[in-house]
Amino acid sequence: MSPTLFYLAHFAVPAYALVGGVFLAFSDFIMRALSVTSGQGGAEAMQAINREVFRWVFMVLFLGLVPASLLIAAHGALIIGNGPGTMMALAGLTYFAGCFGVTVFFNVPMNETLAGMEASADATLDYWSRSYLPRWTFWNTVRAAACALSSGLLLFSLAWAAQSQGQAA
């Protein structure tokens, strides 16, 4: 494994976990707390959260892991191969599809719909409680699980690759 990929993969393990932790917090208690606010308070708070999420720390991790994941997946599949390489490829592809893909195709469209609604309108409360909360939370939980799985797969692939190299020497 090249030194660059070695450090990239070792950085990606906790980075996957950090991004997953943000998603887990939303699925575990933030969305539940927003669901029990009175009136349109939850929808209005989520609209504000969706405007503020574009801070550099989260976005650098979230978006930076996309090319990193594809590089990790390609390196695992094409360079390392065998069990550790397959596991490394799965780690990268899981983040790409299960986190980034789910975000693009499910969570962001729901966020955009919510952003275009007037917080005080009855239709917003109906959309928030009947559609947004259950669907967005489900897909967010998928993202959290994908991040956790990516972190675990990559960690174990690195340990397996190191052990395999030690036995070959």
GROMACS elastic network, one bead per residue, 0.5 to 0.9 nm:
[ bonds ]
;  ai    aj funct       b0    kb
    1     4     6  0.82872   500
    1     5     6  0.65060   500
    1     6     6  0.61751   500
    1    75     6  0.84810   500
    1    79     6  0.79798   500
    1    80     6  0.74079   500
    2     5     6  0.53255   500
    2     6     6  0.60186   500
    2     7     6  0.87288   500
    3     7     6  0.62185   500
    3     8     6  0.84701   500
    4     7     6  0.53940   500
    4     8     6  0.60755   500
    4     9     6  0.85794   500
    5     9     6  0.58799   500
    5    10     6  0.83532   500
    5    71     6  0.82936   500
    5    72     6  0.73257   500
    5    75     6  0.81479   500
    6     9     6  0.53800   500
    6    10     6  0.62467   500
    6    11     6  0.86634   500
    6   158     6  0.86672   500
    7    10     6  0.50346   500
    7    11     6  0.60297   500
    7    12     6  0.84792   500
    8    11     6  0.51037   500
    8    12     6  0.60709   500
    8    13     6  0.88947   500
    8    68     6  0.72578   500
    8    72     6  0.81053   500
    9    13     6  0.64845   500
    9    68     6  0.81691   500
    9    69     6  0.87148   500
    9    72     6  0.68368   500
    9    88     6  0.89214   500
    9   154     6  0.73067   500
    9   155     6  0.84586   500
    9   158     6  0.79801   500
   10    13     6  0.55917   500
   10    14     6  0.76583   500
   10   154     6  0.84272   500
   10   155     6  0.78459   500
   10   158     6  0.81311   500
   11    14     6  0.61750   500
   11    15     6  0.62894   500
   11    16     6  0.87745   500
   12    16     6  0.57701   500
   12    17     6  0.83758   500
   12    65     6  0.71731   500
   12    68     6  0.77078   500
   12    69     6  0.80832   500
   12   150     6  0.89748   500
   12   151     6  0.73392   500
   12   154     6  0.80521   500
   13    16     6  0.54988   500
   13    17     6  0.65519   500
   13    18     6  0.89083   500
   13   150     6  0.76648   500
   13   152     6  0.74411   500
   13   153     6  0.87881   500
   13   154     6  0.62796   500
   13   155     6  0.61279   500
   14    18     6  0.60439   500
   14    19     6  0.86674   500
   14   151     6  0.68371   500
   15    18     6  0.50215   500
   15    19     6  0.62663   500
   15    20     6  0.84343   500
   15    61     6  0.66283   500
   15    62     6  0.84787   500
   15    65     6  0.78079   500
   15   147     6  0.89348   500
   15   151     6  0.79463   500
   16    19     6  0.53718   500
   16    20     6  0.60744   500
   16    21     6  0.85237   500
   16    61     6  0.82806   500
   16    62     6  0.84163   500
   16    65     6  0.77162   500
   16    95     6  0.77732   500
   16   146     6  0.88534   500
   16   147     6  0.51996   500
   16   148     6  0.67669   500
   16   149     6  0.87435   500
   16   150     6  0.65756   500
   16   151     6  0.53282   500
   17    21     6  0.59597   500
   17    22     6  0.87612   500
   17   144     6  0.86609   500
   17   147     6  0.60757   500
   17   148     6  0.57122   500
   17   149     6  0.88594   500
   17   150     6  0.81879   500
   17   151     6  0.58432   500
   17   152     6  0.86381   500
   18    22     6  0.65225   500
   18    23     6  0.88738   500
   18    61     6  0.84588   500
   18   147     6  0.84259   500
   19    22     6  0.53088   500
   19    23     6  0.65935   500
   19    24     6  0.87102   500
   19    58     6  0.74258   500
   19    61     6  0.70868   500
   19    62     6  0.65180   500
   19   144     6  0.77251   500
   19   147     6  0.68441   500
   19   148     6  0.88814   500
   20    23     6  0.50785   500
   20    24     6  0.59742   500
   20    25     6  0.86023   500
   20    99     6  0.86179   500
   20   143     6  0.69319   500
   20   145     6  0.71132   500
   20   146     6  0.76243   500
   20   148     6  0.59782   500
   20   151     6  0.89586   500
   21    25     6  0.61355   500
   21    26     6  0.87149   500
   21   144     6  0.68680   500
   21   147     6  0.83449   500
   21   148     6  0.82741   500
   22    25     6  0.52877   500
   22    26     6  0.66521   500
   22    27     6  0.89616   500
   22    58     6  0.88890   500
   22   144     6  0.78513   500
   23    26     6  0.52397   500
   23    27     6  0.63323   500
   23    28     6  0.85296   500
   23   140     6  0.61371   500
   23   141     6  0.68962   500
   23   143     6  0.67473   500
   23   144     6  0.50775   500
   23   145     6  0.88239   500
   23   147     6  0.88187   500
   24    27     6  0.50850   500
   24    28     6  0.57414   500
   24    29     6  0.83298   500
   24   140     6  0.77941   500
   24   141     6  0.66459   500
   24   143     6  0.84330   500
   24   144     6  0.53503   500
   24   145     6  0.81425   500
   25    28     6  0.52081   500
   25    29     6  0.59347   500
   25    30     6  0.61863   500
   25    31     6  0.85055   500
   25   144     6  0.89648   500
   26    29     6  0.58212   500
   26    31     6  0.54789   500
   26    32     6  0.81517   500
   26   137     6  0.76492   500
   26   140     6  0.76449   500
   26   141     6  0.83985   500
   27    30     6  0.65912   500
   27    31     6  0.60050   500
   27    32     6  0.76045   500
   27   137     6  0.56181   500
   27   138     6  0.77755   500
   27   140     6  0.64134   500
   27   141     6  0.57511   500
   27   144     6  0.81753   500
   28    31     6  0.72440   500
   28    32     6  0.71962   500
   28   137     6  0.89947   500
   28   141     6  0.84894   500
   29    32     6  0.50475   500
   29    33     6  0.59868   500
   29    34     6  0.85604   500
   30    33     6  0.51004   500
   30    34     6  0.61786   500
   30    35     6  0.85939   500
   31    35     6  0.60544   500
   31    36     6  0.88777   500
   31    42     6  0.83153   500
   31    46     6  0.87077   500
   31   133     6  0.71987   500
   31   137     6  0.71009   500
   32    35     6  0.50724   500
   32    36     6  0.67255   500
   32   133     6  0.87189   500
   33    36     6  0.55393   500
   33    37     6  0.69082   500
   33    42     6  0.80747   500
   34    37     6  0.54916   500
   34    38     6  0.89419   500
   34    41     6  0.73748   500
   34    43     6  0.75957   500
   34    45     6  0.74438   500
   34    46     6  0.77713   500
   35    38     6  0.83530   500
   35    41     6  0.86259   500
   35    42     6  0.58483   500
   35    43     6  0.84243   500
   35   128     6  0.86916   500
   35   129     6  0.74220   500
   35   133     6  0.74134   500
   36    39     6  0.90000   500
   36    41     6  0.88333   500
   36    42     6  0.74797   500
   37    40     6  0.75530   500
   37    41     6  0.55526   500
   37    42     6  0.55801   500
   38    41     6  0.58015   500
   38    42     6  0.75000   500
   39    42     6  0.76108   500
   39    43     6  0.87003   500
   39   120     6  0.83006   500
   39   125     6  0.73069   500
   40    43     6  0.53609   500
   40    44     6  0.60587   500
   40    45     6  0.85261   500
   40   119     6  0.61955   500
   40   120     6  0.61643   500
   40   121     6  0.81872   500
   40   122     6  0.84971   500
   40   124     6  0.75571   500
   40   125     6  0.57533   500
   40   128     6  0.83090   500
   41    44     6  0.51293   500
   41    45     6  0.59970   500
   41    46     6  0.85268   500
   41   119     6  0.81399   500
   41   120     6  0.88777   500
   42    45     6  0.50905   500
   42    46     6  0.61021   500
   42    47     6  0.85651   500
   42   125     6  0.88454   500
   42   128     6  0.80423   500
   43    46     6  0.50845   500
   43    47     6  0.61569   500
   43    48     6  0.87114   500
   43   114     6  0.76570   500
   43   119     6  0.65286   500
   43   124     6  0.74272   500
   43   125     6  0.71063   500
   43   128     6  0.60501   500
   43   129     6  0.86244   500
   44    47     6  0.50858   500
   44    48     6  0.64308   500
   44    49     6  0.87484   500
   44   118     6  0.87603   500
   44   119     6  0.54789   500
   44   120     6  0.82566   500
   45    48     6  0.51010   500
   45    49     6  0.62067   500
   45    50     6  0.86513   500
   46    50     6  0.60253   500
   46    51     6  0.85609   500
   46   111     6  0.85828   500
   46   114     6  0.84682   500
   46   115     6  0.88473   500
   47    50     6  0.51724   500
   47    51     6  0.64193   500
   47    52     6  0.88360   500
   47   111     6  0.76948   500
   47   114     6  0.68160   500
   47   115     6  0.57595   500
   47   119     6  0.82967   500
   48    51     6  0.51497   500
   48    52     6  0.62868   500
   48    53     6  0.87182   500
   48   115     6  0.88555   500
   49    52     6  0.50792   500
   49    53     6  0.60047   500
   50    53     6  0.53919   500
   50    54     6  0.77890   500
   50   111     6  0.69158   500
   50   112     6  0.89045   500
   50   115     6  0.79950   500
   51    54     6  0.67496   500
   51   115     6  0.85913   500
   52    55     6  0.64513   500
   53    56     6  0.86567   500
   53    58     6  0.73451   500
   53    59     6  0.77715   500
   54    57     6  0.85740   500
   54    58     6  0.72610   500
   54    59     6  0.60708   500
   55    58     6  0.60723   500
   55    59     6  0.62022   500
   55    60     6  0.85044   500
   56    59     6  0.51370   500
   56    60     6  0.56862   500
   56    61     6  0.84045   500
   57    60     6  0.53548   500
   57    61     6  0.63746   500
   57    62     6  0.85867   500
   58    61     6  0.52588   500
   58    62     6  0.59010   500
   58    63     6  0.83493   500
   59    63     6  0.56247   500
   59    64     6  0.75746   500
   60    63     6  0.54836   500
   60    64     6  0.52269   500
   60    65     6  0.79745   500
   61    64     6  0.51297   500
   61    65     6  0.59106   500
   61    66     6  0.88615   500
   62    65     6  0.56250   500
   62    66     6  0.71904   500
   62    99     6  0.88163   500
   62   100     6  0.78840   500
   63    66     6  0.54116   500
   63    67     6  0.77911   500
   63   100     6  0.80403   500
   64    67     6  0.62398   500
   64    68     6  0.64786   500
   64    69     6  0.86567   500
   65    69     6  0.55966   500
   65    70     6  0.84180   500
   65    92     6  0.87904   500
   65    95     6  0.79850   500
   65    96     6  0.81881   500
   65   100     6  0.89595   500
   66    69     6  0.51711   500
   66    70     6  0.64096   500
   66    71     6  0.87105   500
   66    92     6  0.83563   500
   66    95     6  0.75326   500
   66    96     6  0.59433   500
   66   100     6  0.70987   500
   67    70     6  0.50863   500
   67    71     6  0.61098   500
   67    72     6  0.84944   500
   67    96     6  0.86200   500
   68    71     6  0.51000   500
   68    72     6  0.60450   500
   68    73     6  0.85091   500
   68    92     6  0.77758   500
   69    73     6  0.59766   500
   69    74     6  0.84837   500
   69    89     6  0.83905   500
   69    91     6  0.75522   500
   69    93     6  0.66795   500
   69    94     6  0.85690   500
   69    95     6  0.66984   500
   69    96     6  0.64308   500
   70    73     6  0.50305   500
   70    74     6  0.60616   500
   70    75     6  0.84606   500
   70    89     6  0.82723   500
   70    92     6  0.58349   500
   70    93     6  0.68207   500
   70    95     6  0.89914   500
   70    96     6  0.72059   500
   71    74     6  0.51669   500
   71    75     6  0.60056   500
   71    76     6  0.84241   500
   71    89     6  0.89339   500
   71    92     6  0.77437   500
   72    75     6  0.51578   500
   72    76     6  0.59837   500
   72    77     6  0.85303   500
   72    88     6  0.66234   500
   72    89     6  0.63777   500
   72    91     6  0.79817   500
   72    92     6  0.57069   500
   72    93     6  0.86792   500
   72   154     6  0.89794   500
   73    76     6  0.51559   500
   73    77     6  0.61090   500
   73    78     6  0.84089   500
   73    85     6  0.81581   500
   73    86     6  0.82535   500
   73    87     6  0.87680   500
   73    88     6  0.59831   500
   73    90     6  0.66188   500
   73    91     6  0.69694   500
   73    93     6  0.61568   500
   74    77     6  0.52118   500
   74    78     6  0.57515   500
   74    79     6  0.76633   500
   74    88     6  0.87922   500
   74    89     6  0.64151   500
   74    92     6  0.83665   500
   75    78     6  0.53185   500
   75    79     6  0.50661   500
   75    80     6  0.64920   500
   75    81     6  0.83740   500
   75    85     6  0.75325   500
   75    88     6  0.80831   500
   75    89     6  0.73615   500
   76    79     6  0.57978   500
   76    81     6  0.58920   500
   76    82     6  0.87099   500
   76    84     6  0.73303   500
   76    86     6  0.60532   500
   76    87     6  0.74755   500
   76    88     6  0.50561   500
   76    90     6  0.84966   500
   76    92     6  0.88139   500
   76   157     6  0.89966   500
   77    80     6  0.63292   500
   77    81     6  0.51645   500
   77    82     6  0.81205   500
   77    85     6  0.53376   500
   77    86     6  0.57129   500
   77    87     6  0.86350   500
   77    88     6  0.75161   500
   77    89     6  0.55041   500
   77    90     6  0.87868   500
   78    81     6  0.60442   500
   78    85     6  0.78463   500
   78    89     6  0.89645   500
   79    85     6  0.75061   500
   80    83     6  0.87073   500
   80    84     6  0.70741   500
   80    86     6  0.81374   500
   80    88     6  0.87078   500
   80   161     6  0.82122   500
   81    84     6  0.67191   500
   81    86     6  0.60344   500
   81    88     6  0.89749   500
   81    89     6  0.89258   500
   82    85     6  0.54535   500
   82    86     6  0.60599   500
   82    87     6  0.86360   500
   83    86     6  0.51816   500
   83    87     6  0.61608   500
   83    88     6  0.85728   500
   83   157     6  0.78400   500
   83   160     6  0.80683   500
   83   161     6  0.84234   500
   84    87     6  0.51216   500
   84    88     6  0.60832   500
   84    89     6  0.85834   500
   84   154     6  0.88468   500
   84   156     6  0.79164   500
   84   158     6  0.70478   500
   84   159     6  0.83720   500
   84   160     6  0.57284   500
   84   161     6  0.54152   500
   84   164     6  0.85945   500
   85    89     6  0.60564   500
   85    90     6  0.85166   500
   85   157     6  0.69592   500
   85   158     6  0.89314   500
   85   161     6  0.78143   500
   86    89     6  0.50514   500
   86    90     6  0.61530   500
   86    91     6  0.86219   500
   86   157     6  0.81904   500
   87    90     6  0.50527   500
   87    91     6  0.62201   500
   87    92     6  0.88516   500
   87   153     6  0.59349   500
   87   154     6  0.68347   500
   87   156     6  0.78314   500
   87   157     6  0.55007   500
   87   158     6  0.89984   500
   88    91     6  0.50672   500
   88    92     6  0.64981   500
   88    93     6  0.87178   500
   88   150     6  0.86454   500
   88   153     6  0.65561   500
   88   154     6  0.52968   500
   88   155     6  0.85450   500
   88   156     6  0.84316   500
   88   157     6  0.54722   500
   88   158     6  0.76545   500
   89    92     6  0.53163   500
   89    93     6  0.61517   500
   89    94     6  0.84439   500
   89   153     6  0.89956   500
   89   154     6  0.84377   500
   90    93     6  0.50671   500
   90    94     6  0.57717   500
   90    95     6  0.85414   500
   90   150     6  0.75146   500
   90   153     6  0.72472   500
   90   154     6  0.82231   500
   91    94     6  0.52180   500
   91    95     6  0.64713   500
   91    96     6  0.87343   500
   91   146     6  0.88249   500
   91   147     6  0.87935   500
   91   149     6  0.71000   500
   91   151     6  0.69789   500
   91   152     6  0.78789   500
   91   153     6  0.52459   500
   91   154     6  0.53909   500
   91   157     6  0.86226   500
   92    95     6  0.53901   500
   92    96     6  0.62304   500
   92    97     6  0.87082   500
   92   150     6  0.65901   500
   92   153     6  0.88659   500
   92   154     6  0.78491   500
   93    97     6  0.59460   500
   93    98     6  0.78584   500
   93   150     6  0.81943   500
   94    97     6  0.53666   500
   94    98     6  0.52099   500
   94    99     6  0.72547   500
   94   146     6  0.59200   500
   94   147     6  0.76024   500
   94   149     6  0.74150   500
   94   150     6  0.58743   500
   95    98     6  0.52931   500
   95   100     6  0.64876   500
   95   101     6  0.83125   500
   95   143     6  0.82001   500
   95   146     6  0.58972   500
   95   147     6  0.58609   500
   95   149     6  0.82421   500
   95   150     6  0.58203   500
   95   151     6  0.87770   500
   96    99     6  0.58781   500
   96   100     6  0.50879   500
   96   101     6  0.61048   500
   96   102     6  0.87737   500
   96   146     6  0.89638   500
   97   100     6  0.57837   500
   97   102     6  0.65676   500
   97   146     6  0.83669   500
   98   101     6  0.58561   500
   98   102     6  0.56048   500
   98   103     6  0.82207   500
   98   142     6  0.67314   500
   98   143     6  0.56919   500
   98   144     6  0.86932   500
   98   145     6  0.81520   500
   98   146     6  0.51074   500
   98   147     6  0.76284   500
   99   102     6  0.54148   500
   99   103     6  0.60843   500
   99   104     6  0.87328   500
   99   140     6  0.85348   500
   99   142     6  0.74520   500
   99   144     6  0.74368   500
   99   145     6  0.85373   500
   99   146     6  0.58936   500
   99   147     6  0.65043   500
  100   103     6  0.50904   500
  100   104     6  0.62407   500
  100   105     6  0.86736   500
  100   143     6  0.78970   500
  101   104     6  0.52039   500
  101   105     6  0.60719   500
  101   106     6  0.81454   500
  102   105     6  0.53009   500
  102   106     6  0.54332   500
  102   107     6  0.67355   500
  102   108     6  0.86792   500
  102   139     6  0.68319   500
  102   140     6  0.81501   500
  102   142     6  0.77979   500
  102   143     6  0.67782   500
  103   106     6  0.55923   500
  103   108     6  0.57769   500
  103   109     6  0.85477   500
  103   139     6  0.79768   500
  103   140     6  0.79340   500
  103   143     6  0.75444   500
  104   107     6  0.65125   500
  104   108     6  0.55435   500
  104   109     6  0.73554   500
  105   108     6  0.67338   500
  105   109     6  0.67000   500
  106   109     6  0.57832   500
  106   110     6  0.65362   500
  106   111     6  0.88681   500
  106   135     6  0.86358   500
  106   136     6  0.75384   500
  106   139     6  0.68841   500
  106   140     6  0.89620   500
  107   110     6  0.52830   500
  107   111     6  0.61496   500
  107   112     6  0.86984   500
  107   135     6  0.85412   500
  107   136     6  0.58744   500
  107   137     6  0.88031   500
  107   139     6  0.67550   500
  107   140     6  0.71855   500
  108   112     6  0.60792   500
  108   113     6  0.85810   500
  109   112     6  0.50611   500
  109   113     6  0.62269   500
  109   114     6  0.86590   500
  110   113     6  0.50968   500
  110   114     6  0.62198   500
  110   115     6  0.85561   500
  110   132     6  0.66681   500
  110   135     6  0.86634   500
  110   136     6  0.70588   500
  111   114     6  0.51107   500
  111   115     6  0.60182   500
  111   116     6  0.86809   500
  111   132     6  0.84182   500
  111   136     6  0.85305   500
  112   116     6  0.62962   500
  112   117     6  0.89347   500
  113   116     6  0.53322   500
  113   117     6  0.67678   500
  114   117     6  0.53652   500
  114   118     6  0.83925   500
  114   119     6  0.85356   500
  114   124     6  0.73880   500
  114   127     6  0.79892   500
  114   128     6  0.76846   500
  114   132     6  0.79577   500
  115   118     6  0.79729   500
  115   119     6  0.86715   500
  117   120     6  0.86314   500
  117   121     6  0.76154   500
  117   123     6  0.81193   500
  117   124     6  0.60609   500
  118   121     6  0.55012   500
  118   122     6  0.88819   500
  118   123     6  0.85250   500
  118   124     6  0.66284   500
  119   122     6  0.84434   500
  119   123     6  0.89782   500
  119   124     6  0.60832   500
  119   125     6  0.77238   500
  120   123     6  0.86552   500
  120   124     6  0.70723   500
  120   125     6  0.77863   500
  121   124     6  0.52971   500
  121   125     6  0.68151   500
  121   126     6  0.89466   500
  122   125     6  0.52032   500
  122   126     6  0.62953   500
  122   127     6  0.86670   500
  123   126     6  0.50299   500
  123   127     6  0.60581   500
  123   128     6  0.83840   500
  124   127     6  0.50771   500
  124   128     6  0.58492   500
  124   129     6  0.84887   500
  125   129     6  0.60487   500
  125   130     6  0.83060   500
  126   129     6  0.54188   500
  126   130     6  0.57823   500
  126   131     6  0.76794   500
  127   130     6  0.54810   500
  127   131     6  0.51990   500
  127   132     6  0.59739   500
  127   133     6  0.83829   500
  128   131     6  0.59114   500
  128   133     6  0.58112   500
  128   134     6  0.87985   500
  129   132     6  0.63648   500
  129   133     6  0.56750   500
  129   134     6  0.76357   500
  130   133     6  0.68485   500
  130   134     6  0.70825   500
  130   135     6  0.87360   500
  131   134     6  0.59951   500
  131   135     6  0.59558   500
  131   136     6  0.79397   500
  132   135     6  0.54366   500
  132   136     6  0.53694   500
  132   137     6  0.78347   500
  133   136     6  0.54982   500
  133   137     6  0.58459   500
  133   138     6  0.84024   500
  134   137     6  0.53498   500
  134   138     6  0.61094   500
  134   139     6  0.87887   500
  135   138     6  0.51237   500
  135   139     6  0.63028   500
  135   140     6  0.84460   500
  136   139     6  0.52974   500
  136   140     6  0.59286   500
  136   141     6  0.85239   500
  137   141     6  0.60449   500
  137   142     6  0.86122   500
  138   141     6  0.51647   500
  138   142     6  0.64593   500
  138   143     6  0.88743   500
  139   143     6  0.63735   500
  139   144     6  0.87566   500
  140   144     6  0.62928   500
  140   145     6  0.86643   500
  141   145     6  0.61307   500
  141   146     6  0.84724   500
  142   145     6  0.51511   500
  142   146     6  0.60557   500
  142   147     6  0.86257   500
  143   146     6  0.50361   500
  143   147     6  0.61839   500
  143   148     6  0.86347   500
  144   147     6  0.52334   500
  144   148     6  0.62706   500
  144   149     6  0.85877   500
  145   148     6  0.50927   500
  145   149     6  0.59921   500
  145   150     6  0.84409   500
  146   149     6  0.50428   500
  146   150     6  0.59665   500
  146   151     6  0.85357   500
  147   150     6  0.50229   500
  147   151     6  0.61464   500
  147   152     6  0.85992   500
  148   151     6  0.51642   500
  148   152     6  0.61896   500
  148   153     6  0.85369   500
  149   152     6  0.51272   500
  149   153     6  0.59218   500
  149   154     6  0.83790   500
  150   153     6  0.51855   500
  150   154     6  0.59811   500
  150   155     6  0.84088   500
  151   154     6  0.53028   500
  151   155     6  0.60584   500
  151   156     6  0.86226   500
  152   155     6  0.51043   500
  152   156     6  0.61266   500
  152   157     6  0.84321   500
  153   156     6  0.52859   500
  153   157     6  0.59799   500
  153   158     6  0.85975   500
  154   158     6  0.61477   500
  154   159     6  0.86231   500
  155   158     6  0.53028   500
  155   159     6  0.63590   500
  155   160     6  0.86505   500
  156   159     6  0.50322   500
  156   160     6  0.59547   500
  156   161     6  0.84319   500
  157   160     6  0.50095   500
  157   161     6  0.59650   500
  157   162     6  0.84711   500
  158   161     6  0.50987   500
  158   162     6  0.60944   500
  158   163     6  0.85318   500
  159   162     6  0.51256   500
  159   163     6  0.61121   500
  159   164     6  0.85408   500
  160   163     6  0.50751   500
  160   164     6  0.60495   500
  160   165     6  0.85830   500
  161   164     6  0.50294   500
  161   165     6  0.61582   500
  161   166     6  0.85913   500
  162   165     6  0.51396   500
  162   166     6  0.61866   500
  162   167     6  0.87352   500
  163   166     6  0.50348   500
  163   167     6  0.62982   500
  163   168     6  0.86865   500
  164   167     6  0.52111   500
  164   168     6  0.62477   500
  164   169     6  0.88225   500
  165   168     6  0.50680   500
  165   169     6  0.63245   500
  166   169     6  0.53877   500
